[in-house]
Amino acid sequence: MSVINLSVQLREKTSKGQLKQMRREGRSPGVIYGGEEASVAVGFYSRDLEKIFKGSDKGINTLIEMQLPEGKKETVMTRELQRDPLTEMLLHADFYRVSLSERMTFEIPLAWIGESMGVKEGGILQPGLYTLTVECLPTQIPDRIEVSVENLGIGDKLLVEDLVVPAGVEVLSDPEELVVSILAGRVMAEETEEEEKEEEVSLLTPEAEVE
């Protein structure tokens, strides 16, 4: 797994006025924390971090090597992003120090692969999960967990325990949790209901004739 560089500047405790000035200049405040070292307040150009996320399939799970002044470096991952709810402008970022030799917990997106037999027959693919909780080394984080649904018919389902994950990745999600199921489509459900009604009528007809 590649590590992407991001240049940052150290910053002192910043007033609201200074924060506004930073953002007018296209920079965002952030903090690096975790491990045995003290937290470090930093500033960085928002476009540089946005470019990292845009170019990586791992999103906030992307490994970043912070380039600090005087040649110091910090290997981090993005723990939290704060954005303006209207403009989506990046307001603040939390970065967590990581060790490449220590396992961590991550949320990995699920991706449906193929078109199920049930969907081809008019059924509906109903996801139960969109992410999977796993534990692995930062260098082993998968971009996604693929879920093959091609062989699923109407009424079939997959559980967490049915998924195949890469070597070195341990699944922490409940093994009995539903991942995806194939439901009967609306038209098919209506047809089944109509057939059941017809069967009920046919069963009642002989009794009606006896009376």
C-alpha positions in Angstrom: 0.0 0.0 0.0 1.5 3.4 -1.0 1.8 6.3 1.4 0.9 9.7 0.1 2.7 12.9 1.2 1.0 16.0 2.6 3.0 19.1 3.5 1.7 20.9 6.7 2.7 23.9 8.8 2.8 24.0 12.6 0.4 26.5 14.1 -0.1 27.9 17.6 -3.5 28.2 19.3 -5.6 30.0 16.7 -8.3 32.7 17.3 -11.5 32.7 15.3 -10.2 35.7 13.3 -7.0 33.8 12.4 -9.0 30.7 11.4 -11.1 32.8 9.0 -8.0 34.3 7.5 -6.5 30.7 7.0 -9.6 29.6 5.2 -9.7 32.7 3.0 -6.2 31.7 2.0 -7.4 28.2 1.1 -5.9 26.5 4.2 -7.5 24.4 6.9 -6.6 23.8 10.5 -6.0 20.3 11.8 -4.5 18.3 14.6 -2.3 15.2 14.8 -2.8 13.0 17.8 -2.4 9.5 19.1 0.5 7.3 20.2 2.8 8.4 23.0 3.6 11.9 21.6 1.7 15.1 22.4 -0.9 16.4 20.0 0.4 18.8 17.3 -1.7 21.6 15.8 -1.1 22.0 12.0 -2.4 23.9 9.0 -2.5 22.7 5.4 -3.8 23.6 2.0 -7.3 22.1 1.7 -6.9 21.4 -2.0 -3.9 19.1 -1.2 -5.9 16.9 1.1 -9.0 16.9 -1.2 -6.7 15.8 -4.0 -5.5 12.9 -1.9 -9.0 11.7 -1.3 -10.0 12.2 -4.9 -7.1 10.1 -6.1 -7.4 7.3 -3.6 -10.0 4.4 -3.5 -9.5 4.2 0.3 -10.9 7.6 1.2 -10.2 8.5 4.8 -8.4 5.1 5.2 -5.6 6.4 3.0 -2.2 6.4 4.6 -0.7 9.9 4.7 2.9 10.9 5.5 2.9 14.4 7.0 5.8 16.5 5.9 6.4 18.7 8.9 9.0 21.6 9.2 12.6 20.7 9.8 12.3 17.4 8.0 10.1 15.7 10.6 7.5 13.2 9.4 4.4 11.7 10.9 2.5 8.7 9.4 -1.2 9.3 9.9 -4.7 8.4 8.8 -7.6 10.8 8.7 -9.9 10.2 11.7 -12.5 12.9 11.2 -13.4 15.7 8.8 -15.5 18.7 9.6 -17.2 20.4 6.7 -19.5 23.4 6.2 -23.0 21.8 5.8 -23.9 24.2 3.0 -20.7 24.7 1.0 -18.9 21.4 1.9 -15.8 23.5 2.5 -13.3 21.7 4.7 -13.3 23.3 8.2 -11.0 21.0 10.2 -9.3 17.6 10.1 -8.2 15.2 12.8 -5.3 13.0 11.9 -4.4 9.9 13.9 -0.8 8.6 14.2 -0.5 5.0 13.1 2.2 2.3 13.3 2.6 0.2 10.2 3.3 -2.8 12.4 0.2 -2.6 14.6 -3.2 -3.9 13.6 -6.1 -1.4 13.7 -9.9 -1.4 13.2 -11.3 -0.1 9.9 -14.7 0.3 8.2 -14.5 -1.1 4.6 -17.1 -0.5 2.0 -18.9 -3.4 0.4 -19.3 -3.7 -3.4 -21.9 -5.9 -5.2 -20.4 -7.9 -8.0 -22.5 -9.2 -10.9 -26.3 -9.3 -11.4 -28.1 -12.0 -9.4 -30.4 -14.5 -11.0 -33.2 -13.3 -8.7 -32.9 -9.8 -10.0 -33.0 -11.0 -13.6 -36.3 -12.8 -12.7 -37.8 -9.6 -11.3 -36.6 -9.6 -7.8 -35.0 -6.8 -5.8 -31.5 -6.7 -4.3 -31.8 -5.5 -0.7 -28.6 -4.6 1.0 -28.4 -5.2 4.8 -24.9 -3.7 5.2 -22.9 -1.1 3.3 -19.6 -1.5 5.2 -17.7 -4.2 7.1 -15.8 -3.8 10.3 -12.4 -5.4 10.0 -9.0 -5.5 11.7 -5.7 -5.5 9.9 -2.4 -3.7 9.5 -2.6 -0.2 7.9 -0.6 -1.6 4.9 -3.3 -4.3 4.3 -6.4 -2.2 4.2 -8.5 -3.4 1.2 -10.1 -0.7 -1.0 -13.4 -2.7 -0.7 -14.8 -6.1 0.0 -16.4 -7.6 -3.1 -19.7 -9.5 -2.6 -20.6 -11.8 -5.5 -24.4 -11.9 -5.9 -24.6 -13.7 -9.3 -25.8 -17.0 -7.9 -28.5 -15.5 -5.6 -32.1 -16.3 -6.5 -35.3 -14.8 -5.1 -35.4 -15.5 -1.3 -31.6 -16.2 -1.0 -29.4 -14.2 1.3 -25.8 -13.8 2.3 -24.5 -13.3 5.9 -21.2 -11.8 7.1 -19.9 -15.4 7.6 -20.3 -16.1 3.9 -17.9 -13.3 2.8 -14.4 -13.9 1.5 -11.8 -11.4 2.7 -8.1 -10.9 1.8 -5.4 -12.7 3.8 -4.4 -10.9 6.9 -7.8 -9.2 7.3 -10.0 -10.3 10.3 -13.7 -9.6 10.2 -15.1 -8.1 13.4 -18.7 -7.7 12.3 -21.3 -10.2 13.7 -21.0 -13.3 11.5 -24.8 -13.7 11.6 -25.5 -10.2 10.4 -27.4 -10.0 7.0 -25.3 -8.6 4.2 -27.7 -8.8 1.3 -30.9 -10.6 0.3 -33.0 -10.9 -2.9 -36.6 -10.0 -2.3 -39.6 -10.7 -4.6 -40.4 -7.8 -6.8 -43.7 -5.9 -6.4 -45.3 -7.5 -9.5 -44.2 -10.9 -8.5 -45.6 -10.4 -5.0 -48.9 -9.2 -6.4 -49.1 -12.3 -8.7 -48.4 -14.6 -5.7 -51.1 -12.9 -3.6 -53.6 -13.2 -6.4 -52.8 -16.9 -6.8 -53.3 -17.5 -3.1 -56.7 -15.8 -3.3 -57.7 -18.0 -6.2 -56.7 -21.1 -4.3 -58.8 -19.9 -1.3 -61.8 -19.4 -3.5 -61.4 -22.8 -5.1 -61.3 -24.5 -1.7 -64.5 -22.7 -0.6 -66.4 -23.5 -3.8 -67.3 -27.2 -3.0 -68.7 -26.2 0.4 -70.8 -23.5 -1.2 -72.3 -26.0 -3.7 -73.2 -28.4 -0.8 -75.3 -25.7 0.9 
